[in-house]
Structure formats: C-alpha cells, structure tokens
Amino acid sequence: MTCSLGEKDVICTTVLPGLERQPMQKATLHAALTRHTLFYVYFVMMSCFSLRCLLFLWNFLHFFNTFVTTGLSAIDKANLKPRVCNETALLIEIEKCGDRFQRDMMQVDPHNWCNLTHFIRDYNVFSYCTEWSAEDIGCYWPNPLVENYIIRVHKLFFSNCTVEPILWVDPPDNMLALLILTPVLLTLVMTILVAWYSRRGDILA
C-alpha cells in the first residue's frame, strides 16, 4: 500500500500483489483480479445478513467479471499483430515434408501408385506436415505456395492415374424407336380410356 498527502486527506492506493509486474497473460491477470476481489468480498459477506445485501454482492461480482473480461478482450485486440508469412522458410519446410513423402512412396510398388489404399497413411502424414509447417511459421493453410507444391507432387507420382474417358454410344435404331414409341402409345391409350369413361358416365347419368 502506498500513501500520498492530498489537499485535504491522505490518499492511499493498494496495489494487488502480482499485478505490478509487466506483462501478464490474460488468464493469469483475470485469475489474479478475481482471486483478490473474492478475497475482499468474502470479508464483506461475513457482515452481510440481509437478502438485499447478498443480491447487491451478487450483482457486483457479475458486473466485475463482465468488466474484467471486456477489458482484457480489448487489450488482446490492441496487442494483436498481423500474421507475416515467411514464404522462404515455408518452402524449405514443405520441401522436407515432400522429401519424406517421396521416400515413403519409393517403398510402394509403382504399379500401386494409383491405388490410394497402399499409401493413404503416408499421404495423410504429408498433408498434415504441410499444414503444421505453415501454421508454425505463421502462414495460412492452404495457401498458393503449398498448393503449387502439392500439385507438383501429384504430377510426379499420379500423372498416369487419369481415368479412361467414357465413350457414349447411341443405342441401335430399333431400340431407339421402341423407347420413343412406348411412352407415345401409353399416352394415347390413357387419353382414350379417360375419354371413354367420361362419356360412359354421362350416358349412365
């Protein structure tokens, strides 16, 4: 506690232990403020025997928690720094990931390079390695640099895995005529039946 002489009174200021150090983490600062506040509120509650007094303390604690959380969030936003991506370091790291994936693929029979079941675990490790490297350096994932490198890896190992094009062939003329005439005849028959039943109903009426 530090005291100073004012114009009329002596002004004393209490510095909570642990809060005078710079800087502190958000969670640590919030815990320290809450702990010391609850410590003082506890002694006030010892002399608080009415419902109105307890409600006042409850509202005070709620207001205090909201105030501290909002203030610390504002501090976080003020200290937020934009991410700077070091593309040179990122390229070095993803090349390490690619080298490891190439070593793993060399242990797979080239005839099975188009069968994902033979190397799905290795490919998953490669993908996770690029993601972790990008985030560790401070880059977003995915990003154009990583995508271009992955495309190069795909061209190296999976360029011959293209699916053969499907050639669509028209059915024979007989089958085509049958497919066209069947719905036409069914529509004509249904129209005749509806007209016949309607005319018969009018005659019986």
C-alpha positions in Angstrom: 0.0 0.0 0.0 1.3 3.4 -0.9 0.0 6.7 0.6 0.3 10.3 -0.6 -0.8 13.6 1.0 -3.7 15.3 -0.8 -5.2 18.7 -0.4 -7.5 17.6 2.5 -7.0 13.9 3.1 -4.3 11.3 2.9 -4.9 9.2 -0.2 -3.8 5.6 0.0 -3.6 3.2 -3.0 -3.4 -0.5 -2.7 -1.5 -2.4 -5.3 -2.6 -6.0 -5.5 0.3 -8.5 -5.2 1.4 -9.9 -8.5 -0.3 -7.1 -10.6 2.6 -4.7 -10.6 4.7 -6.9 -12.9 4.7 -6.4 -16.7 3.4 -8.1 -18.7 1.0 -10.8 -17.6 -1.0 -13.3 -19.6 -4.7 -12.8 -20.0 -5.7 -15.9 -18.0 -3.2 -15.1 -15.2 -4.4 -11.5 -14.9 -8.1 -12.5 -14.9 -7.4 -15.1 -12.2 -5.5 -12.7 -10.0 -8.1 -10.0 -10.2 -10.9 -12.5 -9.5 -9.0 -14.1 -6.6 -8.3 -10.8 -4.8 -11.8 -9.5 -5.4 -13.3 -12.6 -4.0 -11.0 -12.4 -1.0 -12.3 -8.9 -0.1 -15.9 -9.8 -0.9 -15.7 -12.7 1.5 -15.0 -10.5 4.4 -17.9 -8.2 3.4 -20.2 -11.2 3.2 -19.3 -12.1 6.8 -21.1 -8.9 7.9 -23.9 -9.2 5.3 -27.0 -10.8 6.8 -29.8 -9.4 4.6 -31.1 -10.6 1.3 -30.7 -7.2 -0.2 -27.1 -7.1 0.7 -26.4 -10.6 -0.8 -28.1 -9.6 -4.0 -26.0 -6.5 -4.2 -22.8 -8.5 -3.8 -24.0 -11.0 -6.5 -24.7 -8.2 -8.9 -21.3 -6.6 -8.1 -19.5 -9.9 -8.8 -21.4 -10.3 -12.1 -20.5 -6.7 -13.1 -16.9 -7.1 -12.1 -16.5 -10.3 -14.1 -18.0 -8.7 -17.2 -15.9 -5.6 -16.8 -12.7 -7.5 -16.5 -13.4 -9.9 -19.4 -14.3 -7.0 -21.7 -11.2 -5.0 -20.7 -8.9 -7.9 -21.3 -10.5 -8.7 -24.6 -9.9 -5.1 -25.6 -6.2 -5.4 -24.6 -5.9 -8.6 -26.7 -7.3 -6.8 -29.7 -4.9 -3.9 -29.2 -1.9 -6.2 -29.0 -3.0 -8.3 -31.9 -0.3 -8.3 -34.6 -0.9 -9.2 -38.3 0.5 -12.5 -39.4 3.6 -12.2 -41.5 4.2 -15.3 -43.7 7.9 -16.1 -44.3 7.5 -17.9 -47.7 11.2 -18.8 -47.9 11.1 -20.7 -44.6 7.8 -22.2 -45.5 9.2 -23.5 -48.8 12.1 -25.1 -47.0 9.8 -26.8 -44.5 7.3 -28.2 -47.1 10.2 -29.5 -49.2 11.2 -31.5 -46.1 7.7 -32.9 -46.0 7.8 -33.7 -49.7 11.2 -35.5 -49.3 9.8 -37.7 -46.6 6.7 -38.4 -48.7 8.9 -39.3 -51.7 10.9 -41.8 -49.5 7.7 -43.4 -48.4 6.4 -43.6 -51.9 9.5 -45.3 -53.1 8.7 -48.2 -50.8 5.4 -48.7 -52.6 5.3 -50.6 -55.9 4.8 -48.1 -58.8 2.0 -50.3 -60.1 0.1 -49.4 -56.9 0.6 -45.7 -57.0 -2.9 -45.2 -58.4 -4.4 -47.3 -55.6 -4.9 -44.9 -52.6 -5.2 -47.8 -50.1 -1.5 -48.5 -50.4 -0.2 -45.1 -49.4 -3.2 -43.3 -47.7 -1.4 -43.1 -44.4 1.8 -41.7 -45.9 -0.3 -39.1 -47.9 -2.1 -38.1 -44.7 1.2 -37.6 -42.9 2.4 -35.5 -45.8 -0.8 -33.3 -45.8 -0.6 -32.8 -42.0 3.1 -32.0 -42.3 2.4 -29.1 -44.7 -0.4 -27.8 -42.6 1.6 -27.9 -39.4 4.6 -26.3 -41.0 2.5 -23.4 -42.4 0.8 -22.7 -39.1 4.1 -23.0 -37.2 5.8 -20.4 -39.4 2.8 -18.1 -39.3 1.3 -18.7 -42.7 -2.3 -19.6 -43.6 -3.1 -23.1 -44.8 -3.9 -23.7 -47.5 -2.1 -21.0 -49.4 -0.9 -20.7 -53.1 2.7 -21.8 -52.2 1.6 -25.0 -50.6 -1.0 -25.8 -53.2 1.6 -25.4 -56.0 4.0 -27.7 -54.3 1.3 -30.3 -53.7 0.3 -30.1 -57.4 4.0 -30.8 -58.3 4.0 -33.9 -56.1 0.8 -35.1 -57.7 2.3 -34.7 -61.2 5.3 -36.6 -60.1 3.5 -39.7 -58.7 0.0 -39.6 -60.0 0.2 -38.2 -63.6 -0.6 -41.7 -65.0 -3.7 -42.2 -62.8 -6.1 -40.5 -65.1 -9.4 -42.2 -65.7 -10.1 -43.5 -69.2 -12.7 -41.4 -70.9 -16.1 -42.9 -71.3 -17.4 -43.1 -74.9 -21.1 -42.6 -75.1 -22.7 -44.6 -77.9 -26.3 -44.2 -79.2 -28.5 -47.3 -78.9 -29.4 -49.2 -82.1 -32.2 -47.7 -84.2 -34.7 -50.5 -83.2 -34.1 -49.8 -79.5 -34.3 -46.1 -80.0 -37.6 -46.4 -81.9 -39.0 -48.6 -79.2 -38.0 -46.1 -76.4 -39.7 -43.3 -78.3 -42.9 -45.1 -79.3 -43.6 -46.7 -75.9 -44.4 -43.5 -74.0 -46.3 -42.1 -77.0 -48.6 -45.1 -77.3 -49.1 -45.2 -73.5 -50.2 -41.6 -73.5 -52.6 -42.2 -76.4 -54.2 -45.2 -74.7 -54.6 -43.4 -71.4 -56.3 -40.4 -73.2 -58.7 -42.8 -74.9 -59.6 -44.6 -71.7 -60.2 -41.3 -69.8 -62.5 -40.0 -72.7 -64.4 -43.3 -72.8 -65.0 -43.4 -69.0 -66.2 -39.8 -69.1 -68.6 -40.4 -71.9 -69.9 -43.6 -70.3 -70.5 -41.7 -67.1 -72.5 -39.1 -68.9 -74.7 -41.7 -70.6 -75.4 -43.5 -67.3 -76.3 -40.3 -65.6 
